[in-house]
Amino acid sequence: MLRSVILLLVLMVSIPSLSFAYPIDGYLYTGIRRLLRLERIILGEIDEKMPPNGALLTTEQIKLNLYNADHGPMLDYPTPDPALQETLNGLFPNLNESYSVALLDVTPGRPIRYADRQPTRGFQPGSVGKLAVLAGLFCELENIYPFNFDARIALLKERVVRGGPFAVYDEHTVPFYELDGGKYYKRQVRESDEFSLFEWADHMVSVSNNGAASVLWREVLLMRVFQSEYPCLNETDVQEYLKNTPRKELMDLAIDVVSCPLVALGIDPEEWRLGLMFTRGASNIIPGQGGSIGSPKGLMKFLIALESGRVTDPRSSLEMKRLLYMTDRRIRYGTSEALDDAALYFKSGSLYSCDPNKRGPCGKYAGNRFNYMNSVAIVEQPEGAKYIVVLMSNVLSKNSNFDHRRLAGQIDAIVRQEQ
């Protein structure tokens, strides 16, 4: 293991012109073990399929598009650009009326352009809502270490916590990579699994694991309660606190830690909020409140703030953007061939339900009661086009994956056609 790290450092210093993936230096910085495996694939030590071209950025190449930019940071929500709006409207005549979108072109060298369709329409956000947990995490890290960002990163890397009942149950598997033997496999999370905070965050974002999201939400709550004592908190103290604290108090606090960062950014609770943890094991301990909702406008407000360095602070915003950088398998909107060479910062979510008493067929991702499919993406094309998009839909009895993928290519063409 030590030899591999030394070799990596030598390569990074002696071959600066070689285009490594972001995970090459990501492992040393974060301790996220799956990144070391990706590094070894890039180096040719493991014979596996290479990541797409768009996944080959280094840490230092990832920047905030609206921070220290000629036209940023953005403090006000943009108004539609007439020409872009007309072109965007042309994509939807033959699609389901539920399709809602917000699009912001932030390509350097030209004015910012914005267009939307039903930007305030509310949807169940599904896993896109996990971004609120990520925002809460970095907010509470700042509260613990207000003047020491390096200490925040050290805590993310070094604090290891057990999943417990909050981690179950979820069909999404997470990657396991054994550093010594090199064994790699994926499976569902178990109560006994232990990961660092950084790895729980990575599991939450990269493979959208619900158990990871609930565990991380629990840790954000504990940070708020124990503050400076949190880094040394043991599992017995945690169990005693959860057992002896009234459920109503736990519920109110859980909602507060993921709501306050959004409200501070000017996001109204009717534009985006979380109301329930992501696993049954978690909600049996901390009940939900008020339900979850998301809208293109609320999510676009968050992404604008992220790119402007306003989610907690610039370094926290940048760290969140790095966590969103797709080096794992791309899905839905992100599978468009038009995005293969693009750097993609992405989160997708879906939620569907079947009712035998309702009309229409029903299946996985094709619910006839409701059938939400949502994606948020920051796209950076190698020739310079950069844009932010939020796409949300609720098309009953149909898997909207193909339409989302097709729209990704069409939206990309709209932004790039004027270059």
C-alpha positions as CSV (number, residue, x, y, z in Angstrom):
1,M,0.0,0.0,0.0
2,L,2.8,2.5,1.0
3,R,4.6,1.6,-2.3
4,S,1.5,2.4,-4.3
5,V,1.1,5.8,-2.7
6,I,4.7,6.7,-3.2
7,L,4.5,5.6,-6.8
8,L,1.4,7.8,-7.2
9,L,3.2,10.8,-5.8
10,V,6.2,10.3,-8.0
11,L,4.0,10.0,-11.1
12,M,2.0,13.2,-10.2
13,V,5.2,15.2,-9.8
14,S,7.3,13.8,-12.7
15,I,4.6,13.4,-15.4
16,P,2.5,16.6,-15.2
17,S,1.4,16.4,-18.8
18,L,-0.3,13.0,-18.3
19,S,-4.1,13.4,-18.1
20,F,-5.2,11.5,-14.9
21,A,-8.7,11.1,-13.7
22,Y,-9.9,13.2,-10.8
23,P,-9.7,10.0,-8.6
24,I,-5.9,9.9,-9.1
25,D,-5.3,12.5,-6.4
26,G,-8.8,12.1,-4.9
27,Y,-7.8,9.0,-2.9
28,L,-4.8,10.7,-1.1
29,Y,-7.0,13.6,-0.2
30,T,-10.2,11.9,0.8
31,G,-9.3,8.3,1.7
32,I,-12.3,7.1,-0.5
33,R,-11.1,3.6,-1.4
34,R,-13.0,3.1,-4.7
35,L,-11.0,6.1,-6.0
36,L,-7.7,4.1,-5.5
37,R,-9.1,1.3,-7.7
38,L,-10.0,3.8,-10.4
39,E,-6.5,5.3,-10.1
40,R,-5.0,1.8,-10.6
41,I,-7.2,1.3,-13.7
42,I,-5.9,4.6,-15.2
43,L,-2.3,3.5,-14.4
44,G,-2.9,0.2,-16.1
45,E,-2.4,-1.9,-12.9
46,I,-5.9,-3.2,-13.2
47,D,-7.3,-4.5,-16.5
48,E,-10.8,-2.9,-16.5
49,K,-12.7,-0.5,-18.8
50,M,-11.4,3.0,-18.6
51,P,-13.7,5.8,-17.4
52,P,-15.2,8.0,-20.1
53,N,-13.2,11.0,-21.3
54,G,-15.3,13.4,-19.3
55,A,-14.2,11.7,-16.1
56,L,-10.5,12.5,-16.6
57,L,-10.2,15.8,-14.7
58,T,-7.7,16.3,-11.9
59,T,-8.8,17.9,-8.6
60,E,-7.2,21.2,-9.6
61,Q,-9.1,21.3,-12.8
62,I,-12.4,21.4,-11.1
63,K,-13.4,25.1,-10.6
64,L,-16.5,27.0,-9.6
65,N,-18.0,28.6,-12.7
66,L,-19.5,31.6,-11.0
67,Y,-16.9,32.4,-8.4
68,N,-14.3,35.0,-9.4
69,A,-15.8,34.9,-12.9
70,D,-16.3,37.9,-15.1
71,H,-20.1,37.6,-14.6
72,G,-20.2,36.1,-11.1
73,P,-20.9,35.5,-8.3
74,M,-24.7,35.5,-9.1
75,L,-26.8,36.9,-6.2
76,D,-30.1,37.3,-8.1
77,Y,-32.2,34.7,-9.9
78,P,-31.9,35.3,-13.6
79,T,-34.7,36.2,-16.0
80,P,-35.3,34.3,-19.2
81,D,-33.3,35.2,-22.3
82,P,-36.0,35.5,-25.2
83,A,-34.0,33.7,-27.8
84,L,-32.9,30.8,-25.6
85,Q,-36.5,30.6,-24.2
86,E,-38.0,30.2,-27.6
87,T,-35.5,27.5,-28.6
88,L,-36.1,25.6,-25.3
89,N,-39.9,25.8,-25.7
90,G,-39.5,24.0,-29.1
91,L,-38.4,20.8,-27.4
92,F,-41.6,20.1,-25.5
93,P,-44.7,20.2,-27.8
94,N,-44.8,16.4,-28.0
95,L,-43.8,15.5,-24.5
96,N,-45.9,15.0,-21.4
97,E,-47.1,18.2,-19.9
98,S,-45.4,17.5,-16.6
99,Y,-41.9,18.1,-18.0
100,S,-40.3,21.0,-16.1
101,V,-36.9,22.4,-16.6
102,A,-34.5,25.2,-15.7
103,L,-31.5,25.9,-17.9
104,L,-28.6,28.3,-17.2
105,D,-25.8,28.9,-19.8
106,V,-22.7,30.0,-18.1
107,T,-20.3,29.6,-21.0
108,P,-17.2,31.9,-20.5
109,G,-16.9,34.7,-23.0
110,R,-20.6,35.4,-23.5
111,P,-23.5,36.7,-21.4
112,I,-25.3,34.4,-19.0
113,R,-28.5,33.1,-20.5
114,Y,-31.4,31.5,-18.7
115,A,-34.6,29.7,-19.8
116,D,-37.2,27.6,-18.1
117,R,-40.5,25.7,-18.3
118,Q,-42.8,25.4,-15.3
119,P,-39.9,26.3,-12.9
120,T,-42.1,26.5,-9.8
121,R,-44.0,23.2,-10.3
122,G,-43.5,20.9,-7.4
123,F,-42.2,17.3,-7.6
124,Q,-41.2,14.6,-5.1
125,P,-37.4,15.1,-5.5
126,G,-36.4,11.5,-4.7
127,S,-32.6,11.1,-4.4
128,V,-31.9,14.6,-5.8
129,G,-32.9,15.7,-2.3
130,K,-29.7,14.2,-1.0
131,L,-28.0,17.4,-2.0
132,A,-29.7,19.0,1.0
133,V,-27.9,16.5,3.3
134,L,-24.6,17.3,1.6
135,A,-25.3,21.0,2.2
136,G,-26.2,20.3,5.9
137,L,-23.0,18.3,6.3
138,F,-20.7,21.2,5.3
139,C,-22.7,23.7,7.2
140,E,-22.2,21.7,10.5
141,L,-18.5,21.1,9.7
142,E,-18.1,24.9,9.6
143,N,-19.9,25.2,12.9
144,I,-17.4,22.7,14.5
145,Y,-14.3,24.2,12.8
146,P,-15.3,27.8,11.8
147,F,-11.7,28.9,11.0
148,N,-10.0,25.6,10.0
149,F,-11.1,24.1,6.7
150,D,-8.3,21.5,6.8
151,A,-9.7,20.2,10.1
152,R,-13.1,19.8,8.4
153,I,-11.5,17.7,5.7
154,A,-9.5,15.7,8.2
155,L,-12.7,14.9,10.1
156,L,-14.4,13.7,6.9
157,K,-11.5,11.5,6.1
158,E,-10.7,10.1,9.6
159,R,-14.0,9.7,11.4
160,V,-15.4,6.2,10.8
161,V,-18.9,5.4,11.8
162,R,-21.1,2.3,11.8
163,G,-24.2,2.3,9.7
164,G,-26.5,0.8,12.3
165,P,-30.3,0.6,11.6
166,F,-30.1,3.9,9.7
167,A,-28.3,2.1,6.9
168,V,-31.0,-0.3,6.0
169,Y,-32.7,-1.2,3.8
170,D,-31.8,-0.2,0.3
171,E,-31.5,-2.1,-3.0
172,H,-28.6,0.2,-4.2
173,T,-25.3,-1.6,-3.7
174,V,-22.1,0.2,-2.8
175,P,-18.5,-0.6,-3.8
176,F,-16.0,-2.3,-1.5
177,Y,-12.3,-2.3,-2.3
178,E,-9.8,-4.1,-0.1
179,L,-6.6,-2.1,-0.1
180,D,-4.2,-5.0,0.6
181,G,-5.5,-7.8,-1.5
182,G,-7.2,-5.7,-4.1
183,K,-10.5,-7.5,-3.9
184,Y,-13.4,-5.5,-5.3
185,Y,-17.1,-6.2,-5.1
186,K,-20.5,-4.5,-4.6
187,R,-23.3,-5.4,-2.2
188,Q,-26.1,-3.8,-0.2
189,V,-25.1,-2.0,3.0
190,R,-25.5,-3.8,6.3
191,E,-26.0,-2.4,9.8
192,S,-22.4,-3.6,10.7
193,D,-20.7,-1.7,7.8
194,E,-18.3,1.0,8.8
195,F,-17.1,3.8,6.5
196,S,-15.5,7.2,6.9
197,L,-17.8,10.3,6.6
198,F,-16.2,10.9,3.2
199,E,-17.0,7.4,2.0
200,W,-20.6,7.6,3.3
201,A,-20.9,10.9,1.4
202,D,-19.5,9.3,-1.7
203,H,-21.9,6.3,-1.5
204,M,-24.8,8.8,-1.1
205,V,-23.8,10.8,-4.2
206,S,-22.0,8.5,-6.6
207,V,-24.3,5.4,-6.3
208,S,-27.2,7.2,-4.6
209,N,-27.3,4.8,-1.7
210,N,-30.3,5.6,0.6
211,G,-28.7,4.0,3.6
212,A,-25.6,6.2,3.2
213,A,-27.8,9.3,3.0
214,S,-29.7,8.4,6.2
215,V,-26.4,7.6,8.1
216,L,-24.9,10.9,6.9
217,W,-28.1,12.8,7.9
218,R,-27.8,11.2,11.4
219,E,-24.2,12.4,11.6
220,V,-25.1,15.9,10.6
221,L,-27.7,16.0,13.4
222,L,-25.2,14.7,15.9
223,M,-22.7,17.4,14.8
224,R,-25.4,20.0,15.6
225,V,-26.1,18.5,19.0
226,F,-22.6,17.7,20.2
227,Q,-20.6,20.4,18.3
228,S,-17.0,20.4,19.5
229,E,-17.5,17.1,21.2
230,Y,-18.6,15.3,18.0
231,P,-15.1,14.3,16.7
232,C,-14.6,12.1,19.8
233,L,-18.2,10.9,20.1
234,N,-18.5,7.1,20.6
235,E,-21.3,4.8,19.6
236,T,-22.6,4.3,23.1
237,D,-23.1,8.0,23.5
238,V,-24.9,8.1,20.2
239,Q,-27.3,5.3,21.2
240,E,-28.0,6.9,24.5
241,Y,-28.8,10.2,22.9
242,L,-31.1,8.7,20.3
243,K,-32.8,6.5,22.9
244,N,-33.4,9.2,25.5
245,T,-34.4,12.1,23.3
246,P,-38.1,12.6,22.5
247,R,-38.9,11.7,18.9
248,K,-40.5,15.1,18.3
249,E,-37.3,16.8,19.3
250,L,-35.3,14.5,17.0
251,M,-37.7,15.1,14.2
252,D,-37.5,18.9,14.5
253,L,-33.8,18.9,14.7
254,A,-33.3,16.5,11.7
255,I,-35.5,18.8,9.6
256,D,-33.7,21.9,10.8
257,V,-30.2,20.8,9.9
258,V,-31.1,20.2,6.3
259,S,-33.4,23.1,5.9
260,C,-31.4,26.0,7.4
261,P,-28.6,25.9,4.7
262,L,-31.3,26.0,2.0
263,V,-33.2,28.9,3.6
264,A,-30.0,30.8,4.0
265,L,-29.6,30.6,0.2
266,G,-33.0,32.1,-0.4
267,I,-34.7,28.8,-1.2
268,D,-38.3,28.8,0.0
269,P,-39.4,25.5,1.7
270,E,-42.1,25.3,-1.0
271,E,-39.3,25.3,-3.6
272,W,-37.3,22.6,-2.1
273,R,-37.3,20.8,1.3
274,L,-36.7,17.4,2.8
275,G,-39.3,15.9,5.1
276,L,-38.3,12.2,5.6
277,M,-35.1,10.2,5.9
278,F,-34.3,7.8,3.1
279,T,-34.6,4.4,4.9
280,R,-37.2,2.7,7.0
281,G,-34.6,1.9,9.6
282,A,-33.9,5.6,10.0
283,S,-37.5,6.8,10.0
284,N,-38.4,4.3,12.7
285,I,-36.1,6.2,14.9
286,I,-36.5,9.8,13.6
287,P,-40.0,10.3,12.1
288,G,-40.6,12.5,9.1
289,Q,-42.3,15.9,9.0
290,G,-44.2,17.6,6.2
291,G,-43.1,15.6,3.2
292,S,-40.4,16.4,0.6
293,I,-40.8,18.7,-2.4
294,G,-38.5,20.0,-5.1
295,S,-38.9,22.3,-8.1
296,P,-36.6,23.3,-10.9
297,K,-36.3,26.8,-9.5
298,G,-35.4,25.7,-6.0
299,L,-32.8,23.3,-7.2
300,M,-31.4,25.8,-9.7
301,K,-31.0,28.3,-6.9
302,F,-28.9,25.8,-5.1
303,L,-26.7,25.0,-8.0
304,I,-26.2,28.7,-8.8
305,A,-25.2,29.3,-5.1
306,L,-22.8,26.3,-5.4
307,E,-21.1,27.6,-8.5
308,S,-20.9,31.0,-6.9
309,G,-19.2,29.7,-3.7
310,R,-22.1,30.6,-1.5
311,V,-23.0,27.1,-0.1
312,T,-21.3,27.6,3.3
313,D,-18.2,29.1,1.8
314,P,-16.2,28.9,-1.5
315,R,-14.0,25.9,-0.4
316,S,-17.0,24.0,0.9
317,S,-18.9,24.7,-2.3
318,L,-15.9,23.4,-4.3
319,E,-15.7,20.3,-2.2
320,M,-19.3,19.5,-2.8
321,K,-18.9,20.0,-6.5
322,R,-16.0,17.5,-6.5
323,L,-18.2,15.0,-4.8
324,L,-20.8,15.5,-7.6
325,Y,-18.2,14.8,-10.3
326,M,-19.2,11.6,-12.0
327,T,-16.5,9.0,-12.2
328,D,-18.8,6.1,-11.6
329,R,-21.4,4.7,-14.0
330,R,-23.6,7.4,-15.6
331,I,-27.4,7.0,-15.7
332,R,-30.5,8.6,-17.2
333,Y,-29.8,12.1,-18.4
334,G,-26.1,11.5,-18.0
335,T,-26.0,8.6,-20.5
336,S,-26.4,10.9,-23.5
337,E,-23.6,10.4,-26.0
338,A,-23.4,14.2,-26.4
339,L,-22.0,14.2,-22.8
340,D,-19.4,11.5,-23.2
341,D,-16.5,13.9,-23.4
342,A,-18.0,16.4,-21.0
343,A,-17.2,16.8,-17.3
344,L,-20.5,15.9,-15.6
345,Y,-21.5,16.9,-12.1
346,F,-24.7,15.1,-11.5
347,K,-27.4,13.8,-9.2
348,S,-30.5,11.9,-10.3
349,G,-33.5,10.7,-8.4
350,S,-36.7,8.8,-9.0
351,L,-39.8,7.6,-7.1
352,Y,-42.7,5.6,-8.4
353,S,-45.8,3.8,-7.1
354,C,-48.3,1.4,-8.5
355,D,-52.0,1.2,-7.8
356,P,-54.0,-1.8,-9.3
357,N,-57.1,0.3,-9.2
358,K,-55.8,3.0,-11.5
359,R,-55.7,2.9,-15.2
360,G,-52.5,2.2,-17.2
361,P,-49.7,-0.4,-16.9
362,C,-47.2,-0.2,-14.1
363,G,-43.7,-1.4,-13.5
364,K,-40.3,-0.3,-12.3
365,Y,-39.7,3.4,-13.0
366,A,-43.1,3.4,-14.7
367,G,-45.6,3.9,-11.9
368,N,-49.3,4.6,-12.6
369,R,-49.9,6.4,-9.3
370,F,-46.9,8.6,-9.5
371,N,-43.7,8.3,-11.5
372,Y,-41.1,11.0,-10.7
373,M,-37.8,11.1,-12.5
374,N,-35.5,14.1,-11.8
375,S,-31.9,15.1,-12.7
376,V,-29.7,18.0,-11.9
377,A,-26.5,18.4,-13.9
378,I,-23.6,20.8,-14.4
379,V,-22.1,20.1,-17.8
380,E,-18.7,21.3,-18.9
381,Q,-17.8,20.5,-22.5
382,P,-14.1,20.4,-23.5
383,E,-14.5,23.1,-26.2
384,G,-15.8,25.6,-23.6
385,A,-19.6,25.3,-23.3
386,K,-20.7,25.2,-19.7
387,Y,-24.3,25.1,-18.4
388,I,-26.5,24.0,-15.5
389,V,-29.8,22.1,-16.0
390,V,-32.6,20.8,-13.8
391,L,-35.0,18.4,-15.4
392,M,-38.1,17.0,-13.6
393,S,-41.0,14.9,-14.8
394,N,-43.9,12.8,-13.6
395,V,-45.0,10.7,-16.6
396,L,-47.4,7.9,-15.6
397,S,-47.0,4.4,-16.8
398,K,-43.8,5.1,-18.8
399,N,-40.1,4.8,-18.0
400,S,-38.9,8.3,-19.0
401,N,-35.3,7.4,-19.1
402,F,-35.1,7.5,-22.9
403,D,-36.8,10.9,-23.1
404,H,-34.5,12.3,-20.4
405,R,-31.5,11.0,-22.4
406,R,-32.8,12.5,-25.6
407,L,-33.5,15.8,-24.0
408,A,-29.9,15.9,-22.6
409,G,-28.6,15.7,-26.2
410,Q,-31.0,18.4,-27.4
411,I,-30.3,20.8,-24.6
412,D,-26.6,20.3,-25.1
413,A,-27.0,21.2,-28.8
414,I,-29.0,24.3,-27.9
415,V,-26.2,25.6,-25.7
416,R,-23.4,24.7,-28.0
417,Q,-24.9,25.9,-31.3
418,E,-23.9,29.5,-30.8
419,Q,-20.2,28.8,-30.0
